[in-house]
Amino acid sequence: MGTSYERELRSVLAGEIKGVRAVTRSCSEVERAKAMRVVKRPFLVVRAPGSGSEGTGDLLALRGDICFPIEVKTSKSERIYLSGRTMDQYNSLKSTGEKCGLLPLYAFRLKGVRGDSWRIMKVEVEGLTGKLRHLSRSIPALPLTSRGTPHLDWNAGMPVHRFLSLICSSEGAIGVRSNSGNSSAKETVVS
């Protein structure tokens, strides 16, 4: 069935107004407006089979232009250190991302915080192309400990309202060349 936090994030990414309002209730009007962009450009969000293992993450967010496997984590602490099973999950996400040309993400929800309580971080992967490569430059990676081990630091992540604004803006869409038969075809942006 999944955790209530997975359902909360699923509702937001799926562009459900009720879900977006619920997570932005104590945000500023500007933050709320940025998050609401997902209502016009929603994702199909499914809980991954075998959730949390084998590089699938907990959720898969799919839309015609992009797809993300997402591992959902929650804590009362601002940091989560990866070891054992959680490090295996990270390594599997990285491997899957590189094999399939995907950008795996972590969605970290800090419990008991007002405002935007979700943060987004990427798993560093090689070989991304197109829109994912471009987006990858804007999304912060999991920070490293002094020993070089990736971990989750809520303060280092991108607030979900900024992430939604980034992936749902018309400027973020891929430009497509129009084939109208004339030699002066213009480049248009698909919304």
C-alpha positions in Angstrom: 0.0 0.0 0.0 2.9 2.4 0.6 3.5 4.9 3.3 1.3 8.0 3.7 4.3 10.1 2.6 4.6 8.2 -0.6 0.9 8.8 -1.2 1.4 12.5 -0.4 4.2 12.9 -2.9 2.3 10.8 -5.5 -0.7 13.1 -5.1 1.5 16.2 -5.7 3.3 14.8 -8.7 0.0 13.6 -10.2 -1.1 17.2 -10.2 -4.0 16.7 -7.8 -5.0 20.1 -6.6 -6.0 18.8 -3.1 -2.6 17.2 -2.7 -0.6 20.2 -3.8 -2.6 22.5 -1.5 -2.1 20.1 1.4 1.8 20.2 1.1 1.9 23.9 0.4 -0.6 25.0 3.1 2.0 26.8 5.2 4.1 28.0 2.2 4.2 31.5 0.8 1.9 32.5 -2.1 4.9 32.5 -4.5 5.9 29.0 -3.4 2.3 27.7 -3.7 2.0 29.2 -7.2 5.2 27.5 -8.3 4.1 24.1 -7.0 0.7 24.5 -8.7 2.3 24.4 -12.1 2.2 20.6 -11.8 -1.6 20.8 -12.1 -1.2 21.8 -15.8 1.7 19.3 -16.5 1.1 16.3 -14.2 2.9 13.0 -14.1 1.5 9.5 -14.1 2.9 8.3 -10.8 3.0 4.6 -9.9 4.3 2.7 -7.0 7.2 0.7 -8.2 6.8 -3.1 -7.9 9.2 -4.4 -5.2 9.3 -0.8 -4.0 12.7 0.3 -2.6 14.8 -2.5 -4.1 16.5 -3.4 -7.3 17.0 0.2 -8.5 13.4 1.0 -9.0 12.9 3.4 -6.1 9.5 3.7 -4.4 7.7 5.7 -7.2 8.0 6.1 -10.9 6.9 9.5 -12.2 6.2 9.4 -16.0 5.3 12.1 -18.5 5.7 12.2 -22.2 8.9 14.2 -21.9 10.6 12.8 -18.8 10.6 9.9 -16.3 12.1 9.7 -12.8 12.5 6.7 -10.5 12.1 8.2 -7.0 13.2 6.9 -3.6 11.2 8.4 -0.8 12.7 9.0 2.6 11.2 10.6 5.7 12.8 11.5 9.0 12.6 13.8 12.0 16.4 14.4 11.6 17.8 16.7 8.9 20.3 14.0 7.8 20.0 10.4 6.8 23.2 8.4 6.5 23.2 5.6 4.0 24.6 2.2 5.0 23.7 -1.5 4.5 20.3 -1.8 2.8 19.9 2.0 2.1 23.4 2.0 0.5 22.5 -1.0 -1.6 19.3 0.9 -2.7 21.5 3.9 -3.7 23.9 1.8 -5.7 21.0 0.0 -7.5 19.4 3.4 -8.4 22.8 4.6 -9.7 23.3 1.4 -11.8 19.7 1.5 -13.1 20.0 5.1 -14.0 23.2 4.5 -16.0 21.9 1.4 -17.7 18.6 3.0 -18.7 19.5 6.6 -19.2 17.4 7.8 -16.3 17.9 10.4 -13.6 17.1 8.8 -10.2 15.9 11.1 -7.5 15.5 11.1 -3.7 12.5 12.9 -2.2 13.3 13.6 1.5 10.4 14.8 3.7 11.4 16.3 7.0 8.7 15.7 9.6 7.4 18.5 11.8 8.6 21.4 9.7 6.4 24.3 8.4 6.5 25.4 4.8 7.8 23.2 2.1 8.8 20.0 3.9 10.0 18.1 0.9 13.5 18.3 -0.7 14.7 16.7 -4.0 18.2 15.5 -4.7 19.6 13.5 -7.6 21.7 10.4 -7.8 24.8 11.3 -9.9 24.7 9.2 -13.0 26.8 9.1 -16.2 25.6 9.2 -19.8 22.4 11.3 -19.5 21.2 13.0 -22.7 18.6 15.5 -23.8 16.3 17.1 -21.2 17.4 14.9 -18.4 21.0 16.0 -18.9 19.9 19.6 -18.8 17.7 19.1 -15.7 20.5 17.3 -14.0 22.6 20.4 -13.9 19.9 22.2 -11.8 19.1 19.6 -9.3 21.5 19.2 -6.4 23.2 15.8 -5.9 23.3 13.9 -2.6 26.1 15.5 -0.6 29.1 13.4 0.4 30.3 12.8 4.0 34.0 13.5 4.8 34.7 9.9 3.8 33.1 10.4 0.4 29.9 8.5 1.1 26.6 9.9 -0.2 24.0 10.9 2.3 20.7 12.8 2.5 20.9 16.3 3.9 17.5 18.1 3.9 19.2 21.5 3.9 21.2 20.6 0.7 18.1 19.6 -1.3 15.9 21.5 -3.7 12.5 22.5 -2.2 9.8 20.6 -4.0 8.0 23.8 -5.1 11.2 24.9 -7.0 11.6 21.3 -8.5 8.0 21.4 -9.7 8.4 24.9 -11.2 11.6 23.6 -13.0 10.1 20.5 -14.5 6.7 22.0 -15.3 7.6 25.3 -16.8 7.0 25.8 -20.5 10.6 27.0 -20.8 11.8 23.6 -19.6 10.0 21.8 -22.4 12.0 20.4 -25.3 12.1 22.5 -28.5 10.8 20.6 -31.5 11.5 21.6 -35.1 8.3 22.1 -37.1 8.2 20.2 -40.5 5.7 22.3 -42.3 7.4 21.7 -45.7 9.0 25.1 -46.0 12.7 25.8 -45.6 12.2 28.4 -43.0 10.8 26.0 -40.3 10.8 27.6 -36.9 11.7 26.0 -33.7 8.7 25.8 -31.3 8.4 24.9 -27.7 6.1 22.1 -26.7 4.1 22.8 -23.5 
